[in-house]
Each structure stands twice: as structure tokens, then as C-alpha cells.
């Protein structure tokens, strides 16, 4: 739950850039308005410098709280997100609050975490700040927030939302970026669940033809799904790791 000194130094250094992606802005200035956590009321925003001071103050208050003070901590994160959205502190707060919803509350608040991260993608559509902040977990072609959303949609069985997100990441399953080939098995499963059978078949076939070093269990699972969908399994000589003729 708690920020580290190193992380705060990184944030304070980076906020000179600002979250310029907020509401599509590129000049570092905050937007005129932002919605609150319920998406209802409009809130006049402070100038950027004052947002940064407020965000630092709110994070300091959060740092001083007991780890089990979940509701007060949640309220401060939401206030930071809504009153200082043009700062990188706010992006960090989105991530930490989603962590809380998924891991600290019992039962986990997966729906709240998903709604929160959906708002994040709307507010910061092009930001890679979190991926830069946690480079060990970053993957090309898909952001940390998008990956977490796909996990949440699986928990929630929100297949239509998962399919819509996959449409953004993988517009054509037969021509997918190398970094996203490994996602085609889950992509195919999602499309199967929303009755987009042709795309599901394309995904499984591409997965088998392009996934080198595939574990036998995953290879067999993809082949079985093709058969279940009425498609022919991929011939052994067309598999990505097929022996050279």
C-alpha cells in the first residue's frame, strides 16, 4: 500500500512532464473539468502546480494510515484521482486503488477495479507511465492496465468487454504482432464466447502456426478447440515448431 521514497522521487521528477495525455491534451495544462468517482458531478480543477501539491499531500496522508484503513484510504485515492488528474500521482493512484480493490478487500471488488481502469484508459489513452514505472512487468503491444483489465473481465465473465478490448489490441488475428501471438489462445476463447466463431478459428490456427516452443498441453487444447468449432486441426507439418522437412 505504501509508496517508497524512491518512487516518490521518480514521480516528483516526472511530474514536470505532467500527465499531458489527460483528456487528449498535449500542452501539460489540466482539463477544465473532470468527473468524480460516480461519473455524475463536474469538478473545477486546480492549476497544475496546485494539483501536484495536493496530490503529494494526499499521498502523504495515505502513507501514514494503517494498512487496514481501507475505506478512508479509498476515499483519499478517489479524491486524488478526481482533484489532481493532470499529475502522474493520479495515474499511480489509479494503479494502487485497483490493487486494493483486487487484493485488500474481502470479497475482492473486481467490478470496481474494472470500472476504475476503464476510466483510466479513457482519461490517459496513450500513457505508458505505469509501464515505465514497472518495467519488469511491461510487455510490448499491451499495457499493464489493458492486461489487468483482461484478467478482470475474465473474473467477471464480461466477455463482450473483453472482446472489445481485444479488438483494439488485435484487429486481425491472422496478422498479429509477434509480441501478441501468445495472447491468441485467450483471444480465441473470448471470441468463441461471444459467438464470433470465424475470428476464434483464425486465432487458434494462427496461434498454432506461429507459437514456437509451444507446450504440448496448450497445443493440444488449441487443436481440440478447432475440432469443437467444426474446423480442421492444423496439420503437424504446419505447426510453428514442426521439424524441418
C-alpha positions in Angstrom: 0.0 0.0 0.0 2.8 2.4 0.9 4.8 4.5 -1.5 8.6 4.3 -1.3 11.0 7.2 -1.1 12.5 6.2 -4.4 9.1 6.0 -6.1 8.1 9.5 -4.9 11.4 10.9 -6.2 10.6 9.4 -9.5 7.1 10.8 -9.5 8.3 14.3 -8.5 10.9 14.2 -11.2 8.4 13.0 -13.8 5.6 15.4 -12.9 7.4 18.2 -14.7 6.3 16.4 -17.8 2.8 16.1 -16.3 0.0 13.8 -17.4 -0.4 15.7 -20.7 -2.5 12.9 -22.0 -5.3 13.8 -19.7 -8.4 14.3 -21.9 -6.3 14.3 -25.0 -4.3 17.4 -24.0 -0.7 17.7 -25.1 0.5 21.0 -23.6 0.6 19.9 -19.9 -2.3 22.0 -18.9 -5.1 20.4 -16.9 -8.5 20.0 -18.5 -11.3 22.4 -17.5 -13.4 19.7 -15.8 -13.2 16.1 -14.6 -15.9 13.7 -13.5 -16.0 12.4 -9.9 -15.8 8.7 -9.0 -19.5 8.2 -9.6 -19.3 9.9 -13.0 -22.0 12.4 -12.1 -20.9 15.8 -10.9 -18.4 18.1 -12.6 -15.5 19.4 -10.6 -13.5 22.6 -11.3 -9.8 21.8 -11.3 -6.9 23.5 -9.7 -3.9 24.7 -11.7 -1.3 22.0 -12.4 1.1 23.2 -9.7 -1.6 23.2 -7.1 -2.7 19.8 -8.2 0.8 18.4 -7.7 0.9 19.9 -4.2 -2.5 18.5 -3.3 -1.6 15.1 -4.7 1.6 14.9 -2.6 -0.3 15.9 0.5 -3.0 13.2 -0.1 -0.3 10.5 -0.7 1.4 11.6 2.5 -1.9 11.1 4.4 -2.3 7.7 2.8 1.2 6.7 3.7 0.5 7.5 7.3 -2.6 5.3 7.5 -2.8 1.8 8.9 -3.0 -0.8 6.1 -6.4 -1.9 7.3 -8.0 1.6 7.0 -9.3 0.6 3.6 -12.4 2.9 3.3 -10.6 6.1 4.4 -7.7 5.2 2.1 -10.0 4.6 -0.8 -11.7 8.0 -0.3 -8.3 9.7 -0.4 -7.3 7.9 -3.6 -10.6 8.8 -5.2 -10.1 12.4 -4.2 -6.6 12.4 -5.7 -7.8 10.9 -8.9 -10.5 13.5 -9.3 -8.9 16.6 -8.0 -5.4 16.1 -9.4 -5.9 14.2 -12.6 -3.2 16.1 -14.6 -0.4 14.7 -12.4 1.4 11.4 -12.6 0.5 10.9 -9.0 -3.1 10.4 -10.2 -2.1 7.7 -12.6 -0.2 6.0 -9.8 -3.2 6.3 -7.6 -5.4 4.5 -10.2 -3.0 1.6 -10.1 -2.8 1.4 -6.3 -6.5 1.7 -5.8 -7.1 -1.1 -8.3 -4.6 -3.2 -6.3 -6.7 -2.5 -3.2 -9.9 -3.5 -4.9 -8.4 -6.8 -6.1 -6.3 -7.8 -3.1 -7.1 -5.9 0.0 -10.9 -6.1 0.2 -12.7 -9.3 1.0 -14.5 -10.2 -1.1 -12.5 -8.7 -3.9 -14.1 -5.7 -5.7 -13.3 -6.8 -9.2 -16.2 -4.8 -10.8 -15.0 -1.6 -9.1 -11.4 -2.3 -10.2 -12.5 -2.8 -13.8 -14.6 0.4 -13.8 -11.7 2.3 -12.4 -9.2 1.0 -15.0 -11.7 1.7 -17.8 -11.8 5.3 -16.7 -8.0 5.3 -16.6 -7.9 4.3 -20.3 -10.4 6.9 -21.2 -8.5 9.6 -19.3 -5.0 8.6 -20.3 -5.4 6.7 -23.6 -1.8 7.0 -24.7 0.1 7.0 -21.4 2.9 4.5 -20.8 3.8 5.9 -17.4 2.8 2.8 -15.4 4.7 0.5 -17.9 7.8 2.7 -17.4 7.3 2.7 -13.7 7.1 -1.1 -13.5 9.3 -2.1 -16.5 9.8 -5.7 -15.2 6.1 -6.3 -15.8 5.8 -4.3 -19.1 5.2 -6.1 -22.3 5.3 -4.7 -25.9 2.0 -4.2 -27.6 -0.2 -4.3 -24.5 -0.1 -2.0 -21.5 -0.2 -3.1 -17.8 -3.7 -1.6 -17.5 -5.0 -3.5 -20.5 -3.6 -6.7 -19.3 -5.1 -6.2 -15.9 -8.5 -5.4 -17.4 -8.4 -8.6 -19.4 -7.8 -10.5 -16.2 -10.7 -8.7 -14.5 -13.1 -9.3 -17.4 -12.3 -13.0 -17.1 -13.2 -12.9 -13.4 -16.4 -11.0 -14.2 -17.2 -13.1 -17.3 -17.5 -9.8 -19.1 -16.8 -11.3 -22.5 -18.2 -8.5 -24.6 -15.9 -6.0 -22.9 -13.0 -8.4 -23.3 -13.8 -8.8 -27.0 -13.9 -5.0 -27.5 -10.5 -4.6 -25.8 -9.1 -7.4 -27.9 -10.4 -5.7 -31.0 -8.2 -2.7 -30.1 -5.2 -4.9 -29.4 -5.6 -7.5 -32.2 -7.6 -6.1 -35.1 -6.8 -9.1 -37.3 -5.9 -12.4 -35.6 -4.3 -13.7 -38.8 -1.8 -10.7 -38.8 -0.9 -10.2 -35.2 2.3 -8.6 -33.9 4.9 -11.2 -32.7 4.6 -9.9 -29.1 0.9 -10.7 -29.0 0.9 -14.2 -30.5 0.8 -15.6 -27.0 -2.5 -13.9 -26.4 -4.3 -15.6 -29.2 -5.4 -18.6 -27.2 -7.3 -16.3 -24.8 -8.4 -14.1 -27.7 -9.9 -17.2 -29.4 -11.6 -18.3 -26.2 -13.1 -14.8 -25.8 -14.4 -14.7 -29.4 -15.8 -18.1 -29.0 -17.8 -17.0 -26.0 -19.3 -14.1 -27.9 -20.1 -16.3 -30.9 -17.5 -14.7 -33.2 -16.6 -18.2 -34.5 -14.6 -17.2 -37.6 -12.3 -15.0 -35.6 -11.9 -17.7 -32.9 -10.9 -20.2 -35.6 -8.4 -17.8 -37.1 -6.9 -17.1 -33.7 -6.4 -20.8 -32.8 -4.9 -21.5 -36.2 -2.6 -18.6 -36.1 -1.6 -19.4 -32.6 -0.6 -22.9 -33.6 1.2 -21.8 -36.7 3.2 -19.0 -35.1 3.8 -20.2 -31.5 7.3 -21.8 -31.4 8.2 -23.9 -28.4 4.6 -24.4 -27.5 3.8 -26.7 -24.6 2.1 -29.9 -25.7 -0.9 -29.2 -23.4 -1.5 -25.8 -25.0 -1.0 -27.1 -28.5 -3.5 -30.0 -27.9 -6.0 -27.6 -26.3 -5.9 -25.3 -29.3 -6.3 -28.3 -31.7 -9.3 -29.6 -29.7 -11.0 -26.2 -29.8 -10.7 -26.1 -33.5 -12.3 -29.5 -33.8 -15.1 -28.4 -31.4 -15.7 -25.4 -33.7 -16.0 -27.7 -36.7 -12.7 -26.7 -38.2 -9.8 -28.9 -39.2 -6.9 -29.1 -36.8 -3.7 -27.6 -38.0 -1.5 -30.3 -39.8 1.6 -31.3 -37.9 3.8 -30.0 -40.7 2.3 -26.5 -40.4 2.9 -26.1 -36.7 5.4 -23.4 -35.8 7.8 -25.9 -34.2 7.3 -28.6 -36.8 10.6 -30.4 -37.8 12.2 -29.2 -40.9 11.4 -31.4 -43.9 
